[in-house]
Amino acid sequence: MELYLSACSKTANVAAKKAASSSVAEESQQCGDLFRPSYGFNLNDPYCRLLETQYKSLHDPHLRTYYKRKDILRRLKKGGYITSNNKIVCSLRELNKYRQYLTSLKLDFERNYLREQWREKGREIREVQVLRILVLKPYLDMISKELEQLERTAEEQRLLRMDREERRQREYARKKLSLRRKIEEEWKTKEMLLLTKIGEDVKREQRVEEQRRRSREESDRKKQAMLEKKMAYHLQKMQDAGIKDDTGRNAFEYKGENEAPYECENILPLTPMKKKKKQFDDIKIVYPDGEEKIFKGTSEIVFNSKKSHKPSN
């Protein structure tokens, strides 16, 4: 009975292990090399945590002949430690850990391989560069000399262009200055001609004004002479009229003394004399400028002298 129970417990344990590992078997053969040597010191795992330090006899290569025995294989298969094709059974955790270990080894190998390839490529590039320097040095020297020559030529051409530009600017400034001086001289000439013309116009106007003044003075003299003649004529006429008035008055006085009618033929009627006097008063005398006072003073003297010649009653 106890043997039956122990056999059942072993069967259950094997089934539980198979269910936990999802019936995954290890790819390696029995007693094969489980851990492989790394390429070198792995900097990604300095504490060697990816390596499994627990000893497992099924992976020991030194026990290969022992585990190849038929009775041992039969017991391992019966216990569920290996499969029917001699594969070691492990858990899912162990499988994942082993896969992670293999992946890290693969990445480490690939990383070192790429590093070696880059190092080899860099070595080849350096060798090519050294070879290029050794081979192309004469050509590089020649090219550098040609470049220097081109730079010197370009600098000389730049200096020549600057010199030509400066000469052109100086010539342009000189032409501009000469043109400005020419324009100023032309303006001065025009101004002198204009001033000369203005002076001639002023002189001509002065001559015209002088001629006008002389003609005006001549006209004033003629008017004055004519006025003097008219005044002399009127004075003479007035004197004649005054003499006739005195004669008539004397005749009336003589008639009054004798108390006899007396008719004098020389006495003019009174009414015509008044009309003549009125006509004489209506005459307007035009005096030139500045001479009105002189003629007025002369007329006043004449009338005063006339009054003084009248006899007193």
C-alpha positions as CSV (number, residue, x, y, z in Angstrom):
1,M,0.0,0.0,0.0
2,E,2.8,2.4,0.9
3,L,4.6,1.6,-2.3
4,Y,1.4,2.4,-4.3
5,L,1.0,5.7,-2.5
6,S,4.6,6.7,-3.1
7,A,4.3,5.8,-6.8
8,C,1.2,7.9,-7.1
9,S,2.9,10.9,-5.3
10,K,5.8,10.6,-7.7
11,T,3.5,10.5,-10.7
12,A,1.6,13.6,-9.4
13,N,4.9,15.5,-8.8
14,V,6.0,14.8,-12.3
15,A,2.7,15.9,-13.8
16,A,2.8,19.1,-11.7
17,K,6.4,19.8,-13.0
18,K,5.3,19.2,-16.5
19,A,2.3,21.5,-16.2
20,A,4.5,24.2,-14.6
21,S,7.1,24.0,-17.4
22,S,4.3,23.8,-20.1
23,S,5.9,20.6,-21.3
24,V,9.1,22.5,-22.5
25,A,12.2,20.4,-22.9
26,E,15.7,21.6,-23.0
27,E,17.4,21.6,-26.4
28,S,20.7,20.2,-25.1
29,Q,21.4,16.6,-24.9
30,Q,22.0,14.8,-21.7
31,C,25.3,15.6,-20.0
32,G,26.0,18.2,-22.7
33,D,27.8,21.6,-22.2
34,L,25.2,23.9,-20.7
35,F,27.3,27.0,-20.2
36,R,29.5,28.3,-22.9
37,P,32.7,30.4,-22.5
38,S,32.2,34.1,-23.0
39,Y,34.1,36.1,-25.5
40,G,35.9,38.0,-22.8
41,F,35.1,40.0,-19.7
42,N,31.5,41.0,-19.9
43,L,31.0,44.6,-18.7
44,N,27.3,44.3,-18.9
45,D,27.3,41.7,-16.1
46,P,30.3,42.4,-13.9
47,Y,28.8,40.4,-11.0
48,C,28.0,37.3,-13.2
49,R,24.4,37.3,-12.2
50,L,23.4,35.7,-15.5
51,L,25.5,32.6,-14.8
52,E,23.9,29.8,-12.8
53,T,26.2,28.8,-10.1
54,Q,24.1,25.9,-8.8
55,Y,25.5,22.6,-9.8
56,K,23.4,20.2,-11.8
57,S,24.8,16.7,-12.4
58,L,22.7,16.1,-15.5
59,H,24.7,18.8,-17.3
60,D,28.1,17.6,-16.1
61,P,30.1,16.2,-19.1
62,H,32.2,14.1,-16.8
63,L,29.2,12.0,-15.9
64,R,28.3,11.2,-19.4
65,T,29.2,7.5,-19.3
66,Y,27.3,7.1,-16.0
67,Y,24.1,8.6,-17.3
68,K,24.4,6.6,-20.6
69,R,23.7,3.4,-18.7
70,K,20.3,1.9,-19.6
71,D,19.2,1.3,-16.0
72,I,20.0,5.0,-15.2
73,L,18.2,6.2,-18.3
74,R,15.2,4.1,-17.4
75,R,15.1,5.5,-13.9
76,L,15.5,9.2,-15.2
77,K,12.7,8.7,-17.7
78,K,10.6,7.0,-15.1
79,G,11.2,9.9,-12.6
80,G,10.4,12.5,-15.3
81,Y,13.9,14.1,-15.4
82,I,14.5,13.4,-19.1
83,T,12.3,12.9,-22.1
84,S,12.0,9.9,-24.3
85,N,14.6,11.3,-26.7
86,N,17.1,12.0,-23.9
87,K,16.3,15.7,-23.4
88,I,16.7,17.2,-19.9
89,V,13.4,18.6,-18.6
90,C,13.6,22.0,-16.9
91,S,11.1,24.6,-15.6
92,L,9.9,27.7,-17.5
93,R,11.9,30.0,-15.2
94,E,15.1,28.1,-15.8
95,L,14.4,28.0,-19.6
96,N,13.9,31.8,-19.7
97,K,17.0,32.4,-17.6
98,Y,19.0,30.2,-19.9
99,R,17.6,31.9,-23.0
100,Q,18.5,35.3,-21.4
101,Y,22.0,34.0,-20.8
102,L,22.4,32.8,-24.4
103,T,21.0,36.1,-25.7
104,S,23.5,38.0,-23.6
105,L,26.3,35.8,-24.9
106,K,25.1,36.3,-28.5
107,L,24.9,40.1,-28.0
108,D,28.3,40.2,-26.5
109,F,29.8,38.2,-29.4
110,E,28.0,40.5,-31.9
111,R,29.2,43.6,-30.1
112,N,32.8,42.4,-30.0
113,Y,32.5,41.4,-33.7
114,L,31.3,44.8,-34.6
115,R,34.0,46.4,-32.5
116,E,36.6,44.4,-34.3
117,Q,35.1,45.2,-37.7
118,W,35.1,48.9,-36.9
119,R,38.7,48.6,-35.6
120,E,39.7,46.8,-38.7
121,K,37.9,49.3,-40.9
122,G,39.5,52.2,-39.0
123,R,42.9,50.6,-39.5
124,E,42.3,50.2,-43.2
125,I,41.1,53.8,-43.4
126,R,44.2,55.0,-41.6
127,E,46.4,53.0,-43.9
128,V,44.6,54.4,-46.9
129,Q,44.9,57.9,-45.5
130,V,48.6,57.4,-44.9
131,L,49.0,56.0,-48.4
132,R,47.1,58.9,-49.8
133,I,49.2,61.3,-47.9
134,L,52.4,59.7,-49.1
135,V,51.3,59.4,-52.7
136,L,49.3,62.6,-53.0
137,K,51.8,64.8,-51.1
138,P,53.5,66.0,-54.3
139,Y,50.2,66.7,-55.9
140,L,49.0,68.4,-52.7
141,D,52.1,70.6,-52.7
142,M,51.5,71.4,-56.4
143,I,47.9,72.2,-55.8
144,S,48.8,74.3,-52.7
145,K,51.3,76.3,-54.9
146,E,48.7,76.8,-57.6
147,L,46.2,78.0,-55.0
148,E,48.7,80.4,-53.6
149,Q,49.5,81.6,-57.1
150,L,45.7,82.0,-57.8
151,E,45.3,83.9,-54.5
152,R,48.2,86.2,-55.4
153,T,46.7,86.8,-58.8
154,A,43.3,87.5,-57.3
155,E,44.8,89.9,-54.8
156,E,46.7,91.7,-57.6
157,Q,43.6,91.9,-59.7
158,R,41.6,93.2,-56.7
159,L,44.3,95.9,-56.1
160,L,44.2,96.8,-59.8
161,R,40.4,97.0,-59.7
162,M,40.6,99.2,-56.6
163,D,43.1,101.4,-58.4
164,R,41.0,101.7,-61.5
165,E,37.9,102.5,-59.3
166,E,39.8,105.2,-57.5
167,R,41.1,106.7,-60.7
168,R,37.6,106.6,-62.1
169,Q,36.2,108.3,-59.0
170,R,38.8,111.0,-59.1
171,E,38.2,111.6,-62.8
172,Y,34.4,111.7,-62.2
173,A,35.0,114.2,-59.3
174,R,37.3,116.3,-61.5
175,K,34.7,116.4,-64.3
176,K,32.0,117.2,-61.9
177,L,34.0,120.0,-60.4
178,S,34.9,121.4,-63.8
179,L,31.3,121.2,-64.9
180,R,30.2,122.9,-61.7
181,R,32.8,125.7,-62.3
182,K,31.6,126.0,-65.9
183,I,28.0,126.3,-64.7
184,E,29.0,128.8,-62.1
185,E,30.8,130.9,-64.7
186,E,27.8,130.7,-67.0
187,W,25.6,131.8,-64.2
188,K,27.9,134.6,-63.3
189,T,28.0,135.7,-67.0
190,K,24.2,135.5,-67.2
191,E,23.9,137.5,-63.9
192,M,26.3,140.1,-65.3
193,L,24.3,140.3,-68.5
194,L,21.1,140.6,-66.6
195,L,22.6,143.3,-64.3
196,T,23.9,145.1,-67.4
197,K,20.5,144.9,-69.0
198,I,18.8,146.0,-65.8
199,G,21.2,149.0,-65.6
200,E,20.6,149.9,-69.2
201,D,16.8,149.7,-68.5
202,V,17.2,151.9,-65.4
203,K,19.3,154.4,-67.4
204,R,16.8,154.3,-70.2
205,E,14.0,154.9,-67.7
206,Q,16.0,157.7,-66.1
207,R,16.4,159.3,-69.5
208,V,12.8,158.9,-70.3
209,E,11.9,160.3,-66.9
210,E,14.3,163.2,-67.4
211,Q,12.9,163.8,-70.8
212,R,9.4,163.7,-69.4
213,R,10.5,166.1,-66.6
214,R,12.0,168.5,-69.0
215,S,8.9,168.4,-71.3
216,R,6.7,168.9,-68.2
217,E,8.9,171.8,-67.1
218,E,8.8,173.2,-70.6
219,S,5.0,172.8,-70.6
220,D,4.8,174.4,-67.1
221,R,6.9,177.3,-68.3
222,K,4.7,177.7,-71.4
223,K,1.6,177.5,-69.2
224,Q,3.1,180.0,-66.8
225,A,4.0,182.4,-69.6
226,M,0.5,182.1,-71.1
227,L,-1.0,182.6,-67.6
228,E,1.1,185.7,-67.1
229,K,0.0,187.0,-70.4
230,K,-3.6,186.3,-69.5
231,M,-3.2,187.9,-66.1
232,A,-1.5,191.0,-67.7
233,Y,-4.3,191.1,-70.2
234,H,-7.0,190.8,-67.5
235,L,-5.2,193.4,-65.3
236,Q,-5.1,195.8,-68.2
237,K,-8.7,195.2,-68.9
238,M,-9.6,195.6,-65.3
239,Q,-7.6,198.8,-65.2
240,D,-9.4,200.1,-68.2
241,A,-12.7,199.1,-66.6
242,G,-11.7,200.9,-63.4
243,I,-10.9,204.1,-65.3
244,K,-14.3,204.0,-67.0
245,D,-16.0,203.5,-63.7
246,D,-14.2,206.5,-62.2
247,T,-15.2,208.6,-65.2
248,G,-18.9,207.7,-64.8
249,R,-18.9,208.3,-61.1
250,N,-17.3,211.7,-61.6
251,A,-20.0,212.5,-64.2
252,F,-22.8,211.6,-61.8
253,E,-21.2,213.6,-59.1
254,Y,-21.0,216.6,-61.4
255,K,-24.6,216.2,-62.3
256,G,-25.6,216.2,-58.7
257,E,-23.8,219.3,-58.0
258,N,-25.3,221.2,-60.9
259,E,-28.8,219.7,-60.4
260,A,-29.2,219.5,-64.1
261,P,-29.8,216.5,-66.2
262,Y,-26.6,215.5,-67.9
263,E,-26.1,212.4,-70.0
264,C,-22.6,211.2,-70.6
265,E,-22.2,209.0,-73.5
266,N,-18.9,207.6,-72.2
267,I,-20.6,206.2,-69.2
268,L,-21.4,202.5,-69.7
269,P,-24.5,201.0,-68.2
270,L,-24.2,199.3,-64.9
271,T,-25.7,196.0,-65.9
272,P,-23.2,195.1,-68.5
273,M,-20.3,195.8,-66.1
274,K,-21.8,193.5,-63.5
275,K,-22.1,190.8,-66.1
276,K,-18.4,191.2,-67.1
277,K,-17.4,191.2,-63.5
278,K,-19.3,188.0,-63.0
279,Q,-17.7,186.5,-66.1
280,F,-14.3,187.5,-64.8
281,D,-15.1,185.9,-61.4
282,D,-16.1,182.7,-63.1
283,I,-12.7,182.3,-64.8
284,K,-10.8,179.5,-63.1
285,I,-7.0,179.9,-63.2
286,V,-5.0,176.6,-63.2
287,Y,-1.6,177.0,-61.4
288,P,1.3,174.6,-61.7
289,D,2.5,172.7,-58.6
290,G,4.4,175.0,-56.2
291,E,3.4,178.2,-57.9
292,E,-0.2,178.6,-56.8
293,K,0.8,180.7,-53.7
294,I,3.0,182.9,-55.9
295,F,0.2,183.7,-58.3
296,K,-2.3,184.1,-55.5
297,G,0.0,186.6,-53.8
298,T,0.4,188.5,-57.1
299,S,-3.3,188.7,-57.6
300,E,-3.9,189.9,-54.1
301,I,-1.3,192.7,-54.7
302,V,-2.9,193.6,-57.9
303,F,-6.4,193.9,-56.3
304,N,-5.1,195.8,-53.4
305,S,-3.4,198.2,-55.7
306,K,-6.7,198.6,-57.6
307,K,-8.5,199.4,-54.4
308,S,-5.8,201.9,-53.5
309,H,-6.4,203.6,-56.8
310,K,-10.1,204.1,-56.2
311,P,-11.0,207.6,-55.0
312,S,-12.4,208.0,-51.6
313,N,-16.0,209.4,-51.2
